[in-house]
């Protein structure tokens, strides 16, 4: 009998990435919890609070015979935009200066995303929100501007899921 993790079996996989202990960096996991408590998504879509474990999930998917058709990463990043702004980042254009800022953008993870996209034919998308601040020390909780961006992010997620 073959066993596949549930995240390999759904058509769409949404991964909320980030560290909830460091302010706005926790947007991805907080967003997943928000959506699960407020909305119903199609049955072919699985939302996972990946926290800081996204690399392990992506690695498992890359080795699995069964894979989602679409993976959407939800993460917070600092690109100098207006705090709370929602935008999509092409995985080939993740700013090199930002590679070490967030767990999702470290080199092994970005390589896994590229491999899933190019070699496994998975539609990989990265939806990001501009942080207001990420503290240097443990300080959980999102800024008010990121809390107010949840519904905007949800609308952007729906657009991608409907494609």
C-alpha positions in Angstrom: 0.0 0.0 0.0 1.4 3.4 -1.0 1.2 6.3 1.4 1.3 9.9 0.2 1.0 13.0 2.5 -2.2 14.9 2.1 -0.3 17.8 0.6 0.7 15.7 -2.3 -2.8 14.5 -3.1 -4.7 17.8 -3.6 -4.8 19.7 -6.9 -3.9 23.0 -5.2 -1.6 23.4 -2.2 -1.3 26.7 -0.3 1.7 27.0 2.1 1.8 29.8 4.7 5.5 30.4 5.5 7.2 32.4 8.2 8.1 32.5 11.8 5.3 33.6 14.1 7.8 34.6 16.8 9.1 37.5 14.7 6.4 40.0 14.1 5.3 40.4 10.5 7.4 37.5 9.4 4.6 35.3 10.8 2.1 36.6 8.1 2.0 33.3 6.1 1.0 31.1 9.0 -1.4 33.7 10.5 -3.0 34.0 7.0 -3.6 30.3 6.8 -5.2 30.3 10.2 -7.3 33.3 9.3 -8.6 31.7 6.0 -9.4 28.4 7.7 -11.4 30.1 10.4 -13.3 32.4 8.0 -13.7 30.9 4.5 -14.4 27.7 2.7 -12.1 26.8 -0.2 -12.8 24.2 -2.9 -12.2 20.6 -1.8 -9.3 20.3 -4.2 -7.3 22.9 -2.2 -5.4 22.2 0.9 -4.1 25.0 3.1 -1.1 24.2 5.3 0.5 26.4 8.0 4.1 25.5 7.0 5.7 27.9 9.5 9.4 27.5 9.1 9.2 23.9 7.8 8.4 24.7 4.1 11.7 23.2 2.9 10.8 19.7 4.3 7.4 19.8 2.7 8.7 21.0 -0.7 11.5 18.3 -0.6 8.9 15.6 0.1 6.8 16.8 -2.8 9.7 16.9 -5.2 10.4 13.2 -4.4 6.8 12.1 -4.5 5.3 10.4 -7.6 2.1 12.4 -6.8 2.3 16.1 -6.7 -0.1 19.1 -6.6 -0.7 20.8 -9.9 -0.3 24.2 -8.2 1.6 25.3 -5.2 1.1 28.8 -3.8 3.5 30.1 -1.2 2.2 32.9 1.1 5.0 34.8 2.7 6.0 38.2 4.0 9.1 40.0 2.6 10.7 43.4 2.7 11.2 44.8 -0.7 10.8 48.5 0.3 7.2 48.7 -0.9 4.4 50.3 1.1 3.7 48.1 4.2 0.7 45.8 3.6 1.0 45.9 -0.2 0.3 42.5 -1.8 2.3 41.4 -4.8 3.4 38.3 -6.7 7.1 37.4 -6.9 8.5 35.3 -9.8 10.7 32.6 -8.2 13.4 33.5 -10.7 13.3 37.1 -9.5 13.6 36.7 -5.8 15.9 39.5 -4.9 19.4 38.2 -4.1 19.7 40.7 -1.4 16.7 39.1 0.3 17.7 35.5 0.0 18.7 35.2 3.7 16.0 37.4 5.1 13.2 34.9 5.4 13.2 31.1 5.7 11.2 30.7 2.5 13.9 32.6 0.5 16.9 30.7 1.6 18.8 29.1 -1.3 17.7 25.5 -0.8 14.1 26.5 -0.8 14.2 28.7 -3.8 16.1 25.9 -5.7 13.3 23.4 -4.7 10.7 25.8 -6.0 12.5 26.1 -9.3 12.9 22.4 -9.6 9.2 21.8 -8.9 8.3 24.4 -11.5 10.8 23.4 -14.2 11.3 19.7 -13.8 8.1 18.5 -12.2 5.7 20.8 -14.2 4.1 22.2 -11.0 2.7 25.7 -11.3 4.6 27.4 -8.5 3.5 30.9 -7.4 4.7 33.2 -4.6 2.2 35.7 -3.1 3.9 38.2 -0.8 3.0 41.0 1.5 5.3 43.9 2.3 6.2 43.8 6.0 6.0 46.9 8.2 8.8 45.5 10.5 10.5 42.3 11.5 12.0 42.5 15.0 15.6 41.3 15.6 14.4 39.6 18.9 11.4 37.4 19.6 8.3 39.6 19.4 5.2 37.6 18.2 2.2 39.3 16.6 1.5 41.0 13.3 1.5 44.8 12.8 -2.0 46.3 12.4 -1.3 47.0 8.7 -0.6 43.4 8.0 -3.6 42.2 9.9 -5.7 44.5 7.7 -4.1 42.9 4.6 -5.6 39.5 5.2 -8.7 40.0 3.0 -6.7 41.5 0.2 -4.4 38.5 0.2 -7.4 36.2 0.2 -8.8 37.9 -2.9 -5.4 37.5 -4.7 -5.3 33.8 -3.6 -8.7 33.2 -5.1 -7.7 34.8 -8.4 -4.8 32.3 -8.7 -6.9 29.4 -7.7 -9.5 30.2 -10.3 -6.9 30.3 -13.2 
